[in-house]
Amino acid sequence: MLSKHNSIQRDQVEMIALDQLVPENHLVRKMEAAIDFSFIYDLVEETYSAVGRPSIDPVILIKLTFIQYTFGIRSMRQTIEELKTN
């Protein structure tokens, strides 16, 4: 029975590691193991400034596009939903 004086604590925190969200045999894990994305830093080094606000990591941007292409995602909203798992 719900009441104002319910003793259940609703403000509990649960800790989850990102590795727990993606299954072991998922395609994204296989791509991550097969492709070394570190070469991107050398390609874009001249376009990023050393001063000012930090930018979004270029590897993350490339991976985002890679996931969109691989899974046939056309909208940014659907991409954000897909990124929660992939």
C-alpha positions as CSV (number, residue, x, y, z in Angstrom):
1,M,0.0,0.0,0.0
2,L,1.4,3.4,-0.9
3,S,1.2,6.2,1.6
4,K,3.0,9.4,2.5
5,H,5.0,7.5,5.1
6,N,6.3,4.7,2.9
7,S,9.7,3.6,4.1
8,I,11.0,2.5,0.6
9,Q,13.9,4.7,-0.4
10,R,13.4,5.9,-4.0
11,D,16.6,7.9,-4.2
12,Q,18.9,4.9,-4.5
13,V,21.9,4.9,-6.9
14,E,22.9,2.0,-9.0
15,M,26.4,1.7,-10.5
16,I,26.7,0.1,-13.9
17,A,29.9,-0.3,-16.0
18,L,29.6,0.5,-19.7
19,D,31.0,-3.0,-20.4
20,Q,27.9,-4.5,-18.8
21,L,25.6,-2.7,-21.2
22,V,27.1,-4.1,-24.4
23,P,26.9,-7.9,-25.0
24,E,30.2,-9.8,-25.4
25,N,29.5,-11.0,-29.0
26,H,28.1,-7.6,-30.2
27,L,29.3,-6.3,-33.6
28,V,30.5,-3.1,-32.1
29,R,32.9,-4.9,-29.8
30,K,34.3,-6.9,-32.8
31,M,34.8,-3.6,-34.8
32,E,36.5,-2.0,-31.8
33,A,38.9,-4.9,-31.6
34,A,39.6,-5.0,-35.3
35,I,40.1,-1.3,-36.0
36,D,42.7,1.0,-34.4
37,F,41.2,4.5,-34.6
38,S,44.2,6.2,-33.3
39,F,45.4,7.2,-36.8
40,I,42.6,9.8,-36.8
41,Y,44.4,12.0,-34.4
42,D,47.3,12.4,-36.9
43,L,44.9,13.2,-39.7
44,V,43.0,16.0,-37.8
45,E,45.8,17.4,-35.8
46,E,46.1,20.6,-37.9
47,T,42.4,21.4,-37.6
48,Y,42.2,21.3,-33.7
49,S,43.6,24.2,-31.7
50,A,45.6,23.7,-28.5
51,V,43.9,26.7,-26.8
52,G,40.3,27.4,-26.1
53,R,37.5,25.1,-24.9
54,P,38.0,21.4,-25.3
55,S,36.4,19.9,-28.3
56,I,34.6,16.6,-28.9
57,D,37.1,13.8,-29.4
58,P,37.5,13.3,-33.2
59,V,37.6,9.5,-32.7
60,I,34.2,9.7,-31.1
61,L,32.8,11.7,-34.0
62,I,34.2,9.1,-36.5
63,K,32.8,6.2,-34.4
64,L,29.4,7.9,-34.3
65,T,29.4,8.2,-38.1
66,F,30.6,4.6,-38.4
67,I,27.7,3.3,-36.2
68,Q,25.2,5.4,-38.2
69,Y,26.4,3.8,-41.4
70,T,26.8,0.3,-40.1
71,F,23.3,0.1,-38.6
72,G,21.6,2.2,-41.3
73,I,20.5,5.0,-39.0
74,R,19.4,8.2,-40.6
75,S,18.2,10.4,-37.8
76,M,20.2,12.0,-34.9
77,R,17.5,11.1,-32.4
78,Q,17.7,7.4,-33.4
79,T,21.5,7.6,-33.3
80,I,21.4,8.8,-29.7
81,E,19.1,6.0,-28.7
82,E,21.3,3.5,-30.5
83,L,24.4,4.8,-28.8
84,K,23.0,3.9,-25.4
85,T,23.8,0.3,-26.4
86,N,26.4,0.5,-29.1
